[in-house]
Amino acid sequence: MKTLDDLIAEGVQGRHVLVRADLNVPLDGDKITDDGRIRAFLPTAKRLSEAGARVVVTAHLGRPKGEPDAKYSLAPAAARLGELLGAEVALAADVVGDSARSVVGALTDGGVALLENIRFDPRETSKDAAEREALADDLVSLVGDKAAFVSDGFGVVHRKQASVYDVAAKLPHYAGGLVLAEVEVLRKLTEDTARPYVVVLGGAKVSDKLGVIANLLTKVDRLLIGGGMAYTFLKAQGHEVGNSLLQADQLDQVRGFLAEAEKRGVELVLPVDVLAATTFAEDAPYEVVPTDAIPADREGLDIGPKTRELFASKLADAKTVFWNGPMGVFEFAAFAGGTRAVAQALVASDAFTVVGGGDSAAAVRQLGLPEDGFSHISTGGGASLEYLEGKELPGVKVLED
């Protein structure tokens, strides 16, 4: 796999470089609430710019339905990237149309331009390979066939999409620093892992993590389950969960996980108490109750104080920890304590600690915890999970060819 270092060594002065970045940042209106992914991309953008490349960035934001939608414009990302670079980042008004050609054509050495949301073009996510290849051809025509392609959007490398996969097959391709760093970290979690190896999973749905749980049960020493998904596990054990989030159609699958953990000697740790609220609201009244006594008219919105202590104790001797998913509704201050407790336990740990992207990374920043307190904070939750599930990542595989 060729790297950004290789590309810089070959020389990029005056050469167009097409970069796939992950700028899928959360917005409140047109205000970015967490610029972590933009900051993660900054080193690659700076290196290419300082080397004199003419940098053309493709990225997506949200899930527009294959057509322009102002609320998914990359304008806020372009403005923030420009602030961080200390130079204007021109934003094309389209993906590969007249505006894109004009903006790319106006680039000078060291300049950076951003194409509008790549998912405004339906071909980006098409299941039809010919349609994706047609968009890839259009991207190549923008930058010229003497250009290079750099993959630096780890959050999308599990997607076989035009700007991630197909364009890499049409241009000399290189792995950006972010992609390399992420893959190196994930290999540490799957090859010669220091033990005890503990994984903490949270978030809303068990169904989102079926594959990764099945695979992790063959690799970890301890699996801690919190968040909304914990209630399906508790129900599978025969407990009343009230109005808590429950995936009844997953109960048999979860019972299978419980049996497999016992068979393999994996310690599967569930909450022993929760904050049971009257309703799903920031100011909802709540009480702390044991998980075997959740009232039928209440819903659990966070792990309780005893569970926080229990989880911290199960993390204390770990040598490797992977954490993906909040322990409760951390967006509500009253129900952020469980997520904070897990994060603080990792900060206090001497283990190799990896935060698996998405809501977990957002929680770390929202709760004001030191990012350098963790060994690595991933930019790609879905990609990380699929790697740990044992799946091949198309956007990484294509770089190896």
N, C-alpha and C positions, 0 to 999 in steps of 0.2 A: 504494500500500500504506500503510494507516494504521499508526501506530507507538504504542508505549507512551507516548511524549511526547504524542501527540494525545489518547490516552485520559485521561491525567492532567490535561491542559488542559481537557478536557470536564467533568471532575469525577467522582470515584469515592467521595466520602464517603458511607458507609452503603450503598453499592451492592455487590452480589455480583459478583465477577470470577472466572470459571473459567479456570484457567491449565493448559495442558498443558506439563509440565516433563519433563526427562529425568533421572531419579534412578536410572538403571540402573547402580548401583555394584557393584563386585566385593566379595563377602563371603567370609569364612572363618568358617563357622558363622554366628553373628549379629553378627560383628565386620566393620566396613567396612575394607577394606584400601587403598582409594583413594577419597577423597571429592571428587575433582576436579569431578565433574558437579554435585554438590550446591553446591559453592562457586561454580561458574559460574552457577547459577540464583539465587544469593543476591541480587545487585543488583536483579533484577526483583521478587523477593519483598519485599525491603526497601522499594522505592519504592512498591509498591502498599499495603503495610501502613502506611507513614508517611503516605500520602495518605488513609488512613481507609477503604480498601476492605475488604470482607469476602472474603478470598481463599480460594478452593477449588481445591486442586491435584489434578490427575490425573497419574498416572505409572505406569510398569510396572517390573518387575524380573524379569529372566530370561525363561524361556519355559515358564510353566505351561501346562497343556493345557486352558485354558478353564474351570478350576474352582479353588476355593481350595486352596492348598498352603502349609502353614506355612513351609516353607523359602524361599518366595518372598515372604514378607510384607514390606511396606514399613516395618515398625516400626523397624528400624535407621535408615532414611533419615529418618523422622519425628523420631526422637530427635536425630540429627545436625543436621538443619535447625533444630530448636528451639534447640540449643546455639549455632549460628551466628547466629541471629536474636536470641537473648537472650530468647526468649519461648516458651512451650509451643506445640507444633504438635499439635493433636488429630488422632488417626488413627481414621478410621471403620473398623469391623470388616468392612464390606462395600463394594461398589462403588456401588450405587444403592438399597440396601435400607433397612430401618428404622434401622440404625445411621447410615448416611450422612445420612438425613433429620434425625436427631436432632443429629448433630454440626454439620451445616450450619445448622440452625435455631438452634443455640446460639451461633453466631458473633456477635461484637460488632465494632464499627468497629475496623479495624486488626488483627483476628484472622486467623490462618492455620490452615486445616485441610487434611488430606490424606486423600483417599479411598484405600481399600485397592487393591492392585494391579489396575489396569484390565483386565489380561489374565486375571484370574480370571473375567471374563465372556466367554463364547465369541463374543459378538457383536462385540467390539472388533476382532478380526482376521478376521471372516467375509468371504468373497468375495461374499456376497449383500448387495447394497446396501441392501435393505429391512431386513435384520437389523441392519446397522450403524446405519442411520437410527433404528431403534427404540431402540438404546442412546443415540444422540445425543439423542433426544427425552427419554429418562429423565434424562440429565444436565442438559438445559435445565430440566426440571421441578424438579430439585433447587435450582437457583439462580434460577429465575424468568426470564420472557422479557424482563425489563428489565435483565438482566445483560449483561456483556460477556465476550468470549472473547479470551484472550491466548495466542498460540503462542510458547512459549519453549523447546521441546524439539527443538533442531536434530537430535539423533540419531535422530529418528523422522519427520522431514518427508518422507523418501522413501517412507513407508508410507501407503497410502490406508486409514486406519483410523478408527474412529468418533470417538475423542477427538482425532484429529489433523486429519482432513479433514471428516467429516460434520457435526460440531458447529459448525465454522467457518461452514458454510452456513446455520446456524439462528440465530446470534447476531451482533451487531456484532463484527467481528473486527479484531485488531491484532497486529502483529509485535512480539514482545518484543525487548529489547536484544540478547540472545544470538543469536537468529535473524538479526537485522539485521547484526550483526558478522560472523557466519559467511558470510552471502551476500556481503557486501562483500569479504571476503577471497577467496572463491572466484572472484569476478568479476576480481580482480586476477590470478588464475592463468589466466584464460581470455581476458582482453581487454587489449590493449596491455601485455603482459607484458615486464618488463625482462629483457634477455638478457645472457649465456647463461642459459637456463632449464634447470635440472637437476631431474630427478625420481628419487628413490630409492625403490624398491619392495622390500619383503621380505614376511615372513609365510610361511605354510605352503604354500598352494596357488595355482598359476597359474590354476586354473579360477575362483577368486574374483575375479580381476582381468583377465579376458579383454577385456571391453569397454573398460576404462580404458586398458589397454596399447594396444589398437588405436587409440583416439582420441588418446592422448598421442604416439604415433609421428608424428602429423600436426602436432604443436605444439611438441615439446621439442627442445632441442639435444643433450641427453645423457640417457640412461636407465641408471641403475645398478641392477642386480638382485642381491639377496642373499637370505638366509633359506632356508627349505625350498624355495621355488619355484625357486631358482637351479639345483637339481639336474636339473630337467626341461630347462632351457636347456642345461646342460652335456651331458646325455645326447643332446640334439638335435644337438649338435656332434660327437657320436661318442665322448664320454668315458665311462669306467667310473665309476659313482657308488656302487657297493657297495650297502649297505643303506640309503643315504640316501633321504629322502622323494622319491618319484618318481610323477608322474602320466603313466603311459605312454600313456593315451588322449589326452593333450594334445600329444604330440610333433609331430604334423603341424602343429598350430596354432602351436606355438612356432617351428618351422622357418620358417613363414610370417612370423612376427614378425621373425626374424633377417634374412630376405630383404628385408622391407619397410624395416627400419632401414637396411640397406646402400643400398637404392634411394633413400631419402630423405636420405641423408647424416647420419642420426642416429647418434651414437656410443653404442652399446649395450655397457655395461661389465659383465663377469661376474667372479666371484671367480677369483683365480689360485692361492689356497691356502685350505685349510680345516682346522678342528680335527676330525680323524677319530677318533671314539670307538668303543670296543668294543661299547657298548650305550647305550640311551637312559636315562641315569641321572645324577643330580647328581654322583656320585663316580666316574663311569666313567673308566677310563684312556683317554688319547687321545694322538695325535701330530699334529704339523703336517705336512701333505703337500700337494704341488702338486695342482691340480684335474685334471691329466692322469695322476695316479698314485694315485687313491684305492683302497685295498685292497678287494677284493671282500667281505671280512668286516667292514668298518667302515662307520660312517655319519657324515656330516658334521653337526655340531651348531652350528657357528659359522664365520664367515669368519676366515681366518688373518691374521697380522700384515702380510704383504705386501699383502693385499687391503685391509686397513684403511688402510695408507699410500696405496694406489692410489685408493681412494674419496675419501680426504681431499684428495688432489691434484686430483681431478676436481670437487671442490666449491669449491676455493680461489678460482676466478675467477668463480663464479656470481653472478648478480644476483638471481635468483629460484630458490628451492628448495622443492619439496614432498616430504615424506617420509612414507610410510605403510608400516608393517610392520617388525618387528625383523629384525636380521641373523642371529640365532641364537636358541637357547633361553635367552633372557635371564633367565628365572626361576631358572636354575641359575647360580650365581656363576661357575663355571669357563667358562661359555659365554656370558657377558654382554659380553665385551670388544669384540666387533664392533659391537654395538648402541651401546655407550658411545662407541666411536670415531667413529661417524657422528654421534651427538648432539653430541659435543664439537666436531666439525668445523663443525657448524651454529652452535653457540654462538660459535665464533671467527670466523664469517663476517660480512661486512658486508651480505650479501644479505637480501632479504625472505624469511624462512624460516617455513614452515608445517609443523607436525606434524599429520598427518592422523588424529588420534583413535585410539580403540581401544587396541591393545597398545602402539603407539608412545608415546601419551601416558602410559600406565601405566608404561612403561619409563623415561621421563624422570623421573618422580617416584620410582620405585623405586630408580633409580640415584643419586638425590640431586642431580640436575643442576638448575641454576637455571631456573625456568620463564620468568623474564623475559629469559632469554638467547635466546629465540625470538620472532619477530615475532607468531606466533599459534599456540596449541595448540587444535586443533579438539576439540569434544565429540562429533562424529559421524563416525566413520570411514566407515561405509556410505553415509551421505548425501553426504559429501565425494566419495567415489569415484564415485557415480552422477552427481553434478553434473559432475565432470571427464570422465565418460564421455559427456556430452552429453545425459543424460536429464533430463526435466522432473521436478521434485520436487512431487508433488501437494500436500503440506502447505504449500509456499511459493506455488504457483500459486493455491490457493484464497484466500489472503490478498490477492491482487491483484484479485480480482473485486469 
